[in-house]
Structure formats: structure tokens, C-alpha cells
């Protein structure tokens, strides 16, 4: 799964309960950074900005295990960057 697909899935899950109409800029920033990371997967600066943009979207306390698992997958470190 690409980072763009993953962040779109996260955003779709968050939109139902946590994102409002004023989060549009944050959502688009996360999507743009996900696409940028997909295009340049070895750029550590982009990864840092992408992770920060995802964290900004997240609610303070999530009790949803499925959402927590998805978020953990998104924020996991890159183990085999050459792949």
C-alpha cells in the first residue's frame, strides 16, 4: 500500500468523528506529503514532515483499536529502505 493510499484510508476513518470542515488544510498537507514520500522514499526530511502531518490529524485519545493499529503502521520506521 502506498503512503497516499494509507493516509487517505486514515483520513476517511477520521472524517466520521474527528475531522471538521476547518481541517481541510491539514488533510491536504498530509495527502501532499504522503505523495511526496511515495515519490522520494529515501528523503528523511519528507518522512519527518509526513509523520508530523499525520500526528496533527489524530485525536488526543483514541479508543479505537483498529484505528490505533492503522496509525501504528503509518508511523512505523522504515526497516528496508532499499525495497
PDB file of N, CA, C and O in Angstrom:
ATOM      1  N   UNK A   1       0.847  -1.166   0.000  1.00  0.00           N
ATOM      2  CA  UNK A   1       0.000   0.000   0.000  1.00  0.00           C
ATOM      3  C   UNK A   1       0.900   1.239   0.000  1.00  0.00           C
ATOM      4  O   UNK A   1       1.879   1.307   0.743  1.00  0.00           O
ATOM      5  N   UNK A   2       0.563   2.191  -0.823  1.00  0.00           N
ATOM      6  CA  UNK A   2       1.331   3.431  -0.866  1.00  0.00           C
ATOM      7  C   UNK A   2       1.001   4.282   0.363  1.00  0.00           C
ATOM      8  O   UNK A   2      -0.020   4.081   1.020  1.00  0.00           O
ATOM      9  N   UNK A   3       1.868   5.214   0.649  1.00  0.00           N
ATOM     10  CA  UNK A   3       1.610   6.140   1.756  1.00  0.00           C
ATOM     11  C   UNK A   3       0.373   6.977   1.464  1.00  0.00           C
ATOM     12  O   UNK A   3      -0.396   7.281   2.375  1.00  0.00           O
ATOM     13  N   UNK A   4       0.174   7.349   0.216  1.00  0.00           N
ATOM     14  CA  UNK A   4      -1.005   8.140  -0.148  1.00  0.00           C
ATOM     15  C   UNK A   4      -2.281   7.338   0.114  1.00  0.00           C
ATOM     16  O   UNK A   4      -3.248   7.866   0.662  1.00  0.00           O
ATOM     17  N   UNK A   5      -2.279   6.074  -0.277  1.00  0.00           N
ATOM     18  CA  UNK A   5      -3.452   5.228  -0.015  1.00  0.00           C
ATOM     19  C   UNK A   5      -3.691   5.079   1.489  1.00  0.00           C
ATOM     20  O   UNK A   5      -4.828   5.126   1.957  1.00  0.00           O
ATOM     21  N   UNK A   6      -2.598   4.899   2.235  1.00  0.00           N
ATOM     22  CA  UNK A   6      -2.717   4.721   3.684  1.00  0.00           C
ATOM     23  C   UNK A   6      -3.255   5.972   4.360  1.00  0.00           C
ATOM     24  O   UNK A   6      -4.119   5.880   5.232  1.00  0.00           O
ATOM     25  N   UNK A   7      -2.756   7.139   3.970  1.00  0.00           N
ATOM     26  CA  UNK A   7      -3.226   8.367   4.616  1.00  0.00           C
ATOM     27  C   UNK A   7      -4.664   8.670   4.201  1.00  0.00           C
ATOM     28  O   UNK A   7      -5.436   9.207   4.997  1.00  0.00           O
ATOM     29  N   UNK A   8      -5.030   8.334   2.973  1.00  0.00           N
ATOM     30  CA  UNK A   8      -6.429   8.505   2.558  1.00  0.00           C
ATOM     31  C   UNK A   8      -7.353   7.618   3.383  1.00  0.00           C
ATOM     32  O   UNK A   8      -8.450   8.033   3.756  1.00  0.00           O
ATOM     33  N   UNK A   9      -6.909   6.402   3.665  1.00  0.00           N
ATOM     34  CA  UNK A   9      -7.692   5.479   4.498  1.00  0.00           C
ATOM     35  C   UNK A   9      -7.818   6.023   5.920  1.00  0.00           C
ATOM     36  O   UNK A   9      -8.893   5.965   6.518  1.00  0.00           O
ATOM     37  N   UNK A  10      -6.735   6.542   6.452  1.00  0.00           N
ATOM     38  CA  UNK A  10      -6.758   7.144   7.783  1.00  0.00           C
ATOM     39  C   UNK A  10      -7.713   8.337   7.820  1.00  0.00           C
ATOM     40  O   UNK A  10      -8.522   8.460   8.740  1.00  0.00           O
ATOM     41  N   UNK A  11      -7.620   9.202   6.836  1.00  0.00           N
ATOM     42  CA  UNK A  11      -8.475  10.388   6.780  1.00  0.00           C
ATOM     43  C   UNK A  11      -9.942   9.984   6.681  1.00  0.00           C
ATOM     44  O   UNK A  11     -10.793  10.583   7.339  1.00  0.00           O
ATOM     45  N   UNK A  12     -10.244   8.985   5.872  1.00  0.00           N
ATOM     46  CA  UNK A  12     -11.632   8.526   5.749  1.00  0.00           C
ATOM     47  C   UNK A  12     -12.156   8.045   7.098  1.00  0.00           C
ATOM     48  O   UNK A  12     -13.308   8.306   7.446  1.00  0.00           O
ATOM     49  N   UNK A  13     -11.328   7.355   7.849  1.00  0.00           N
ATOM     50  CA  UNK A  13     -11.739   6.896   9.168  1.00  0.00           C
ATOM     51  C   UNK A  13     -11.915   8.030  10.158  1.00  0.00           C
ATOM     52  O   UNK A  13     -12.821   8.001  10.991  1.00  0.00           O
ATOM     53  N   UNK A  14     -11.063   9.015  10.068  1.00  0.00           N
ATOM     54  CA  UNK A  14     -11.137  10.144  10.997  1.00  0.00           C
ATOM     55  C   UNK A  14     -12.263  11.116  10.663  1.00  0.00           C
ATOM     56  O   UNK A  14     -12.804  11.763  11.560  1.00  0.00           O
ATOM     57  N   UNK A  15     -12.620  11.227   9.403  1.00  0.00           N
ATOM     58  CA  UNK A  15     -13.628  12.202   8.996  1.00  0.00           C
ATOM     59  C   UNK A  15     -14.969  11.976   9.677  1.00  0.00           C
ATOM     60  O   UNK A  15     -15.689  12.931   9.967  1.00  0.00           O
ATOM     61  N   UNK A  16     -15.302  10.740   9.929  1.00  0.00           N
ATOM     62  CA  UNK A  16     -16.603  10.430  10.512  1.00  0.00           C
ATOM     63  C   UNK A  16     -16.788  11.055  11.893  1.00  0.00           C
ATOM     64  O   UNK A  16     -17.886  11.500  12.228  1.00  0.00           O
ATOM     65  N   UNK A  17     -15.725  11.093  12.695  1.00  0.00           N
ATOM     66  CA  UNK A  17     -15.899  11.536  14.075  1.00  0.00           C
ATOM     67  C   UNK A  17     -14.948  12.639  14.526  1.00  0.00           C
ATOM     68  O   UNK A  17     -15.256  13.361  15.474  1.00  0.00           O
ATOM     69  N   UNK A  18     -13.812  12.783  13.876  1.00  0.00           N
ATOM     70  CA  UNK A  18     -12.789  13.646  14.438  1.00  0.00           C
ATOM     71  C   UNK A  18     -12.411  14.863  13.589  1.00  0.00           C
ATOM     72  O   UNK A  18     -11.926  15.856  14.133  1.00  0.00           O
ATOM     73  N   UNK A  19     -12.615  14.811  12.305  1.00  0.00           N
ATOM     74  CA  UNK A  19     -12.210  15.924  11.449  1.00  0.00           C
ATOM     75  C   UNK A  19     -13.418  16.789  11.114  1.00  0.00           C
ATOM     76  O   UNK A  19     -14.513  16.292  10.853  1.00  0.00           O
ATOM     77  N   UNK A  20     -13.190  18.073  11.129  1.00  0.00           N
ATOM     78  CA  UNK A  20     -14.243  19.011  10.792  1.00  0.00           C
ATOM     79  C   UNK A  20     -13.916  19.778   9.526  1.00  0.00           C
ATOM     80  O   UNK A  20     -12.884  19.549   8.895  1.00  0.00           O
ATOM     81  N   UNK A  21     -14.789  20.677   9.167  1.00  0.00           N
ATOM     82  CA  UNK A  21     -14.597  21.435   7.934  1.00  0.00           C
ATOM     83  C   UNK A  21     -13.370  22.341   7.980  1.00  0.00           C
ATOM     84  O   UNK A  21     -12.884  22.765   6.932  1.00  0.00           O
ATOM     85  N   UNK A  22     -12.868  22.640   9.156  1.00  0.00           N
ATOM     86  CA  UNK A  22     -11.707  23.522   9.268  1.00  0.00           C
ATOM     87  C   UNK A  22     -10.384  22.761   9.214  1.00  0.00           C
ATOM     88  O   UNK A  22      -9.317  23.369   9.306  1.00  0.00           O
ATOM     89  N   UNK A  23     -10.442  21.459   9.067  1.00  0.00           N
ATOM     90  CA  UNK A  23      -9.236  20.637   8.969  1.00  0.00           C
ATOM     91  C   UNK A  23      -8.797  20.405   7.527  1.00  0.00           C
ATOM     92  O   UNK A  23      -7.894  19.606   7.279  1.00  0.00           O
ATOM     93  N   UNK A  24      -9.418  21.085   6.584  1.00  0.00           N
ATOM     94  CA  UNK A  24      -9.145  20.861   5.166  1.00  0.00           C
ATOM     95  C   UNK A  24      -7.672  21.079   4.829  1.00  0.00           C
ATOM     96  O   UNK A  24      -7.087  20.273   4.105  1.00  0.00           O
ATOM     97  N   UNK A  25      -7.073  22.128   5.325  1.00  0.00           N
ATOM     98  CA  UNK A  25      -5.663  22.410   5.021  1.00  0.00           C
ATOM     99  C   UNK A  25      -4.755  21.328   5.598  1.00  0.00           C
ATOM    100  O   UNK A  25      -3.798  20.907   4.948  1.00  0.00           O
ATOM    101  N   UNK A  26      -5.050  20.880   6.805  1.00  0.00           N
ATOM    102  CA  UNK A  26      -4.239  19.816   7.410  1.00  0.00           C
ATOM    103  C   UNK A  26      -4.366  18.512   6.622  1.00  0.00           C
ATOM    104  O   UNK A  26      -3.378  17.808   6.415  1.00  0.00           O
ATOM    105  N   UNK A  27      -5.570  18.199   6.191  1.00  0.00           N
ATOM    106  CA  UNK A  27      -5.809  16.988   5.410  1.00  0.00           C
ATOM    107  C   UNK A  27      -5.040  17.050   4.092  1.00  0.00           C
ATOM    108  O   UNK A  27      -4.385  16.078   3.714  1.00  0.00           O
ATOM    109  N   UNK A  28      -5.111  18.167   3.400  1.00  0.00           N
ATOM    110  CA  UNK A  28      -4.421  18.302   2.116  1.00  0.00           C
ATOM    111  C   UNK A  28      -2.904  18.293   2.298  1.00  0.00           C
ATOM    112  O   UNK A  28      -2.191  17.771   1.441  1.00  0.00           O
ATOM    113  N   UNK A  29      -2.399  18.856   3.389  1.00  0.00           N
ATOM    114  CA  UNK A  29      -0.962  18.806   3.669  1.00  0.00           C
ATOM    115  C   UNK A  29      -0.517  17.359   3.865  1.00  0.00           C
ATOM    116  O   UNK A  29       0.518  16.953   3.335  1.00  0.00           O
ATOM    117  N   UNK A  30      -1.281  16.586   4.616  1.00  0.00           N
ATOM    118  CA  UNK A  30      -0.945  15.180   4.846  1.00  0.00           C
ATOM    119  C   UNK A  30      -0.978  14.398   3.535  1.00  0.00           C
ATOM    120  O   UNK A  30      -0.105  13.566   3.289  1.00  0.00           O
ATOM    121  N   UNK A  31      -1.968  14.656   2.704  1.00  0.00           N
ATOM    122  CA  UNK A  31      -2.052  13.963   1.417  1.00  0.00           C
ATOM    123  C   UNK A  31      -0.875  14.333   0.510  1.00  0.00           C
ATOM    124  O   UNK A  31      -0.280  13.465  -0.130  1.00  0.00           O
ATOM    125  N   UNK A  32      -0.549  15.605   0.460  1.00  0.00           N
ATOM    126  CA  UNK A  32       0.566  16.054  -0.379  1.00  0.00           C
ATOM    127  C   UNK A  32       1.882  15.451   0.086  1.00  0.00           C
ATOM    128  O   UNK A  32       2.689  15.002  -0.728  1.00  0.00           O
ATOM    129  N   UNK A  33       2.097  15.440   1.403  1.00  0.00           N
ATOM    130  CA  UNK A  33       3.332  14.873   1.935  1.00  0.00           C
ATOM    131  C   UNK A  33       3.386  13.361   1.713  1.00  0.00           C
ATOM    132  O   UNK A  33       4.460  12.817   1.457  1.00  0.00           O
ATOM    133  N   UNK A  34       2.258  12.685   1.805  1.00  0.00           N
ATOM    134  CA  UNK A  34       2.230  11.245   1.532  1.00  0.00           C
ATOM    135  C   UNK A  34       2.637  10.972   0.084  1.00  0.00           C
ATOM    136  O   UNK A  34       3.406  10.049  -0.186  1.00  0.00           O
ATOM    137  N   UNK A  35       2.127  11.767  -0.830  1.00  0.00           N
ATOM    138  CA  UNK A  35       2.503  11.617  -2.241  1.00  0.00           C
ATOM    139  C   UNK A  35       3.979  11.918  -2.448  1.00  0.00           C
ATOM    140  O   UNK A  35       4.651  11.239  -3.224  1.00  0.00           O
ATOM    141  N   UNK A  36       4.485  12.931  -1.757  1.00  0.00           N
ATOM    142  CA  UNK A  36       5.898  13.288  -1.871  1.00  0.00           C
ATOM    143  C   UNK A  36       6.794  12.176  -1.347  1.00  0.00           C
ATOM    144  O   UNK A  36       7.832  11.882  -1.941  1.00  0.00           O
ATOM    145  N   UNK A  37       6.398  11.551  -0.231  1.00  0.00           N
ATOM    146  CA  UNK A  37       7.172  10.435   0.327  1.00  0.00           C
ATOM    147  C   UNK A  37       7.141   9.243  -0.624  1.00  0.00           C
ATOM    148  O   UNK A  37       8.146   8.550  -0.782  1.00  0.00           O
ATOM    149  N   UNK A  38       6.006   9.003  -1.253  1.00  0.00           N
ATOM    150  CA  UNK A  38       5.937   7.921  -2.234  1.00  0.00           C
ATOM    151  C   UNK A  38       6.891   8.182  -3.400  1.00  0.00           C
ATOM    152  O   UNK A  38       7.502   7.251  -3.923  1.00  0.00           O
ATOM    153  N   UNK A  39       7.018   9.442  -3.806  1.00  0.00           N
ATOM    154  CA  UNK A  39       7.894   9.803  -4.923  1.00  0.00           C
ATOM    155  C   UNK A  39       9.370   9.791  -4.520  1.00  0.00           C
ATOM    156  O   UNK A  39      10.234   9.485  -5.342  1.00  0.00           O
ATOM    157  N   UNK A  40       9.663  10.124  -3.258  1.00  0.00           N
ATOM    158  CA  UNK A  40      11.047  10.184  -2.766  1.00  0.00           C
ATOM    159  C   UNK A  40      11.161   9.430  -1.437  1.00  0.00           C
ATOM    160  O   UNK A  40      11.313  10.055  -0.388  1.00  0.00           O
ATOM    161  N   UNK A  41      11.091   8.112  -1.469  1.00  0.00           N
ATOM    162  CA  UNK A  41      11.047   7.337  -0.223  1.00  0.00           C
ATOM    163  C   UNK A  41      12.327   7.390   0.615  1.00  0.00           C
ATOM    164  O   UNK A  41      12.312   6.976   1.774  1.00  0.00           O
ATOM    165  N   UNK A  42      13.411   7.878   0.066  1.00  0.00           N
ATOM    166  CA  UNK A  42      14.669   7.933   0.822  1.00  0.00           C
ATOM    167  C   UNK A  42      14.930   9.311   1.417  1.00  0.00           C
ATOM    168  O   UNK A  42      15.993   9.538   1.996  1.00  0.00           O
ATOM    169  N   UNK A  43      13.988  10.228   1.288  1.00  0.00           N
ATOM    170  CA  UNK A  43      14.146  11.585   1.803  1.00  0.00           C
ATOM    171  C   UNK A  43      13.663  11.634   3.257  1.00  0.00           C
ATOM    172  O   UNK A  43      12.463  11.676   3.527  1.00  0.00           O
ATOM    173  N   UNK A  44      14.616  11.627   4.177  1.00  0.00           N
ATOM    174  CA  UNK A  44      14.293  11.589   5.611  1.00  0.00           C
ATOM    175  C   UNK A  44      13.509  12.819   6.052  1.00  0.00           C
ATOM    176  O   UNK A  44      12.636  12.710   6.913  1.00  0.00           O
ATOM    177  N   UNK A  45      13.794  13.964   5.494  1.00  0.00           N
ATOM    178  CA  UNK A  45      13.081  15.192   5.858  1.00  0.00           C
ATOM    179  C   UNK A  45      11.595  15.078   5.506  1.00  0.00           C
ATOM    180  O   UNK A  45      10.735  15.479   6.291  1.00  0.00           O
ATOM    181  N   UNK A  46      11.299  14.533   4.332  1.00  0.00           N
ATOM    182  CA  UNK A  46       9.894  14.340   3.948  1.00  0.00           C
ATOM    183  C   UNK A  46       9.193  13.380   4.892  1.00  0.00           C
ATOM    184  O   UNK A  46       8.046  13.607   5.277  1.00  0.00           O
ATOM    185  N   UNK A  47       9.885  12.298   5.269  1.00  0.00           N
ATOM    186  CA  UNK A  47       9.291  11.342   6.208  1.00  0.00           C
ATOM    187  C   UNK A  47       8.952  12.027   7.524  1.00  0.00           C
ATOM    188  O   UNK A  47       7.873  11.806   8.073  1.00  0.00           O
ATOM    189  N   UNK A  48       9.846  12.844   8.032  1.00  0.00           N
ATOM    190  CA  UNK A  48       9.604  13.547   9.300  1.00  0.00           C
ATOM    191  C   UNK A  48       8.384  14.445   9.172  1.00  0.00           C
ATOM    192  O   UNK A  48       7.510  14.437  10.039  1.00  0.00           O
ATOM    193  N   UNK A  49       8.321  15.218   8.096  1.00  0.00           N
ATOM    194  CA  UNK A  49       7.184  16.119   7.895  1.00  0.00           C
ATOM    195  C   UNK A  49       5.884  15.337   7.723  1.00  0.00           C
ATOM    196  O   UNK A  49       4.836  15.740   8.227  1.00  0.00           O
ATOM    197  N   UNK A  50       5.963  14.229   7.015  1.00  0.00           N
ATOM    198  CA  UNK A  50       4.781  13.387   6.816  1.00  0.00           C
ATOM    199  C   UNK A  50       4.265  12.849   8.143  1.00  0.00           C
ATOM    200  O   UNK A  50       3.070  12.937   8.427  1.00  0.00           O
ATOM    201  N   UNK A  51       5.160  12.289   8.961  1.00  0.00           N
ATOM    202  CA  UNK A  51       4.748  11.764  10.267  1.00  0.00           C
ATOM    203  C   UNK A  51       4.133  12.865  11.122  1.00  0.00           C
ATOM    204  O   UNK A  51       3.128  12.640  11.795  1.00  0.00           O
ATOM    205  N   UNK A  52       4.729  14.052  11.101  1.00  0.00           N
ATOM    206  CA  UNK A  52       4.176  15.169  11.876  1.00  0.00           C
ATOM    207  C   UNK A  52       2.789  15.558  11.366  1.00  0.00           C
ATOM    208  O   UNK A  52       1.900  15.867  12.160  1.00  0.00           O
ATOM    209  N   UNK A  53       2.601  15.543  10.047  1.00  0.00           N
ATOM    210  CA  UNK A  53       1.291  15.919   9.499  1.00  0.00           C
ATOM    211  C   UNK A  53       0.221  14.905   9.877  1.00  0.00           C
ATOM    212  O   UNK A  53      -0.933  15.272  10.101  1.00  0.00           O
ATOM    213  N   UNK A  54       0.595  13.636   9.949  1.00  0.00           N
ATOM    214  CA  UNK A  54      -0.355  12.601  10.368  1.00  0.00           C
ATOM    215  C   UNK A  54      -0.696  12.782  11.841  1.00  0.00           C
ATOM    216  O   UNK A  54      -1.862  12.681  12.225  1.00  0.00           O
ATOM    217  N   UNK A  55       0.301  13.047  12.660  1.00  0.00           N
ATOM    218  CA  UNK A  55       0.070  13.225  14.097  1.00  0.00           C
ATOM    219  C   UNK A  55      -0.864  14.394  14.373  1.00  0.00           C
ATOM    220  O   UNK A  55      -1.658  14.342  15.313  1.00  0.00           O
ATOM    221  N   UNK A  56      -0.780  15.449  13.567  1.00  0.00           N
ATOM    222  CA  UNK A  56      -1.647  16.619  13.750  1.00  0.00           C
ATOM    223  C   UNK A  56      -3.112  16.253  13.513  1.00  0.00           C
ATOM    224  O   UNK A  56      -4.006  16.844  14.117  1.00  0.00           O
ATOM    225  N   UNK A  57      -3.354  15.295  12.648  1.00  0.00           N
ATOM    226  CA  UNK A  57      -4.732  14.891  12.342  1.00  0.00           C
ATOM    227  C   UNK A  57      -5.361  14.022  13.425  1.00  0.00           C
ATOM    228  O   UNK A  57      -6.584  13.946  13.535  1.00  0.00           O
ATOM    229  N   UNK A  58      -4.530  13.376  14.214  1.00  0.00           N
ATOM    230  CA  UNK A  58      -5.028  12.389  15.162  1.00  0.00           C
ATOM    231  C   UNK A  58      -5.702  13.016  16.376  1.00  0.00           C
ATOM    232  O   UNK A  58      -5.259  14.053  16.871  1.00  0.00           O
ATOM    233  N   UNK A  59      -6.767  12.390  16.853  1.00  0.00           N
ATOM    234  CA  UNK A  59      -7.393  12.862  18.083  1.00  0.00           C
ATOM    235  C   UNK A  59      -6.449  12.599  19.260  1.00  0.00           C
ATOM    236  O   UNK A  59      -5.573  11.738  19.180  1.00  0.00           O
ATOM    237  N   UNK A  60      -6.635  13.339  20.338  1.00  0.00           N
ATOM    238  CA  UNK A  60      -5.763  13.200  21.507  1.00  0.00           C
ATOM    239  C   UNK A  60      -5.824  11.810  22.118  1.00  0.00           C
ATOM    240  O   UNK A  60      -4.788  11.250  22.477  1.00  0.00           O
ATOM    241  N   UNK A  61      -7.005  11.247  22.241  1.00  0.00           N
ATOM    242  CA  UNK A  61      -7.136   9.930  22.873  1.00  0.00           C
ATOM    243  C   UNK A  61      -8.093   9.087  22.049  1.00  0.00           C
ATOM    244  O   UNK A  61      -9.305   9.303  22.067  1.00  0.00           O
ATOM    245  N   UNK A  62      -7.545   8.142  21.340  1.00  0.00           N
ATOM    246  CA  UNK A  62      -8.364   7.254  20.528  1.00  0.00           C
ATOM    247  C   UNK A  62      -8.565   5.948  21.270  1.00  0.00           C
ATOM    248  O   UNK A  62      -7.612   5.370  21.793  1.00  0.00           O
ATOM    249  N   UNK A  63      -9.796   5.487  21.315  1.00  0.00           N
ATOM    250  CA  UNK A  63     -10.075   4.209  21.949  1.00  0.00           C
ATOM    251  C   UNK A  63     -10.343   3.129  20.922  1.00  0.00           C
ATOM    252  O   UNK A  63     -10.728   2.015  21.280  1.00  0.00           O
ATOM    253  N   UNK A  64     -10.148   3.436  19.661  1.00  0.00           N
ATOM    254  CA  UNK A  64     -10.450   2.511  18.573  1.00  0.00           C
ATOM    255  C   UNK A  64      -9.204   1.694  18.243  1.00  0.00           C
ATOM    256  O   UNK A  64      -8.232   2.230  17.711  1.00  0.00           O
ATOM    257  N   UNK A  65      -9.230   0.389  18.558  1.00  0.00           N
ATOM    258  CA  UNK A  65      -8.076  -0.468  18.333  1.00  0.00           C
ATOM    259  C   UNK A  65      -7.698  -0.561  16.859  1.00  0.00           C
ATOM    260  O   UNK A  65      -6.510  -0.577  16.539  1.00  0.00           O
ATOM    261  N   UNK A  66      -8.667  -0.622  15.955  1.00  0.00           N
ATOM    262  CA  UNK A  66      -8.368  -0.710  14.528  1.00  0.00           C
ATOM    263  C   UNK A  66      -7.665   0.555  14.054  1.00  0.00           C
ATOM    264  O   UNK A  66      -6.708   0.492  13.282  1.00  0.00           O
ATOM    265  N   UNK A  67      -8.146   1.707  14.522  1.00  0.00           N
ATOM    266  CA  UNK A  67      -7.513   2.969  14.164  1.00  0.00           C
ATOM    267  C   UNK A  67      -6.118   3.053  14.755  1.00  0.00           C
ATOM    268  O   UNK A  67      -5.191   3.513  14.087  1.00  0.00           O
ATOM    269  N   UNK A  68      -5.953   2.618  15.992  1.00  0.00           N
ATOM    270  CA  UNK A  68      -4.628   2.613  16.619  1.00  0.00           C
ATOM    271  C   UNK A  68      -3.658   1.733  15.836  1.00  0.00           C
ATOM    272  O   UNK A  68      -2.493   2.093  15.671  1.00  0.00           O
ATOM    273  N   UNK A  69      -4.124   0.596  15.358  1.00  0.00           N
ATOM    274  CA  UNK A  69      -3.269  -0.301  14.580  1.00  0.00           C
ATOM    275  C   UNK A  69      -2.861   0.341  13.260  1.00  0.00           C
ATOM    276  O   UNK A  69      -1.698   0.256  12.864  1.00  0.00           O
ATOM    277  N   UNK A  70      -3.806   0.981  12.576  1.00  0.00           N
ATOM    278  CA  UNK A  70      -3.511   1.660  11.325  1.00  0.00           C
ATOM    279  C   UNK A  70      -2.506   2.781  11.547  1.00  0.00           C
ATOM    280  O   UNK A  70      -1.564   2.937  10.771  1.00  0.00           O
ATOM    281  N   UNK A  71      -2.700   3.544  12.584  1.00  0.00           N
ATOM    282  CA  UNK A  71      -1.782   4.636  12.899  1.00  0.00           C
ATOM    283  C   UNK A  71      -0.389   4.092  13.192  1.00  0.00           C
ATOM    284  O   UNK A  71       0.608   4.659  12.743  1.00  0.00           O
ATOM    285  N   UNK A  72      -0.318   3.004  13.936  1.00  0.00           N
ATOM    286  CA  UNK A  72       0.969   2.371  14.212  1.00  0.00           C
ATOM    287  C   UNK A  72       1.672   1.946  12.942  1.00  0.00           C
ATOM    288  O   UNK A  72       2.889   2.087  12.831  1.00  0.00           O
ATOM    289  N   UNK A  73       0.921   1.426  11.979  1.00  0.00           N
ATOM    290  CA  UNK A  73       1.503   1.027  10.695  1.00  0.00           C
ATOM    291  C   UNK A  73       2.041   2.238   9.943  1.00  0.00           C
ATOM    292  O   UNK A  73       3.105   2.167   9.328  1.00  0.00           O
ATOM    293  N   UNK A  74       1.318   3.335   9.989  1.00  0.00           N
ATOM    294  CA  UNK A  74       1.756   4.543   9.288  1.00  0.00           C
ATOM    295  C   UNK A  74       3.014   5.140   9.906  1.00  0.00           C
ATOM    296  O   UNK A  74       3.863   5.679   9.196  1.00  0.00           O
ATOM    297  N   UNK A  75       3.131   5.045  11.208  1.00  0.00           N
ATOM    298  CA  UNK A  75       4.243   5.679  11.904  1.00  0.00           C
ATOM    299  C   UNK A  75       5.424   4.735  12.133  1.00  0.00           C
ATOM    300  O   UNK A  75       6.412   5.123  12.757  1.00  0.00           O
ATOM    301  N   UNK A  76       5.330   3.514  11.641  1.00  0.00           N
ATOM    302  CA  UNK A  76       6.408   2.551  11.835  1.00  0.00           C
ATOM    303  C   UNK A  76       7.644   2.986  11.072  1.00  0.00           C
ATOM    304  O   UNK A  76       7.534   3.552   9.984  1.00  0.00           O
ATOM    305  N   UNK A  77       8.829   2.727  11.635  1.00  0.00           N
ATOM    306  CA  UNK A  77      10.069   3.097  10.943  1.00  0.00           C
ATOM    307  C   UNK A  77      10.272   2.255   9.689  1.00  0.00           C
ATOM    308  O   UNK A  77       9.759   1.141   9.585  1.00  0.00           O
ATOM    309  N   UNK A  78      11.013   2.791   8.757  1.00  0.00           N
ATOM    310  CA  UNK A  78      11.340   2.082   7.534  1.00  0.00           C
ATOM    311  C   UNK A  78      12.463   1.105   7.854  1.00  0.00           C
ATOM    312  O   UNK A  78      13.542   1.519   8.278  1.00  0.00           O
ATOM    313  N   UNK A  79      12.221  -0.185   7.657  1.00  0.00           N
ATOM    314  CA  UNK A  79      13.232  -1.189   8.003  1.00  0.00           C
ATOM    315  C   UNK A  79      14.111  -1.549   6.825  1.00  0.00           C
ATOM    316  O   UNK A  79      15.314  -1.757   6.985  1.00  0.00           O
ATOM    317  N   UNK A  80      13.529  -1.625   5.652  1.00  0.00           N
ATOM    318  CA  UNK A  80      14.278  -2.000   4.458  1.00  0.00           C
ATOM    319  C   UNK A  80      14.074  -0.907   3.404  1.00  0.00           C
ATOM    320  O   UNK A  80      13.320  -1.075   2.445  1.00  0.00           O
ATOM    321  N   UNK A  81      14.755   0.191   3.607  1.00  0.00           N
ATOM    322  CA  UNK A  81      14.567   1.352   2.730  1.00  0.00           C
ATOM    323  C   UNK A  81      14.881   1.033   1.273  1.00  0.00           C
ATOM    324  O   UNK A  81      14.303   1.633   0.367  1.00  0.00           O
ATOM    325  N   UNK A  82      15.791   0.095   1.045  1.00  0.00           N
ATOM    326  CA  UNK A  82      16.148  -0.251  -0.333  1.00  0.00           C
ATOM    327  C   UNK A  82      15.030  -0.940  -1.078  1.00  0.00           C
ATOM    328  O   UNK A  82      15.053  -0.985  -2.308  1.00  0.00           O
ATOM    329  N   UNK A  83      14.035  -1.488  -0.361  1.00  0.00           N
ATOM    330  CA  UNK A  83      12.890  -2.131  -1.001  1.00  0.00           C
ATOM    331  C   UNK A  83      11.936  -1.057  -1.401  1.00  0.00           C
ATOM    332  O   UNK A  83      10.881  -1.347  -1.966  1.00  0.00           O
TER     333      UNK A  83
END
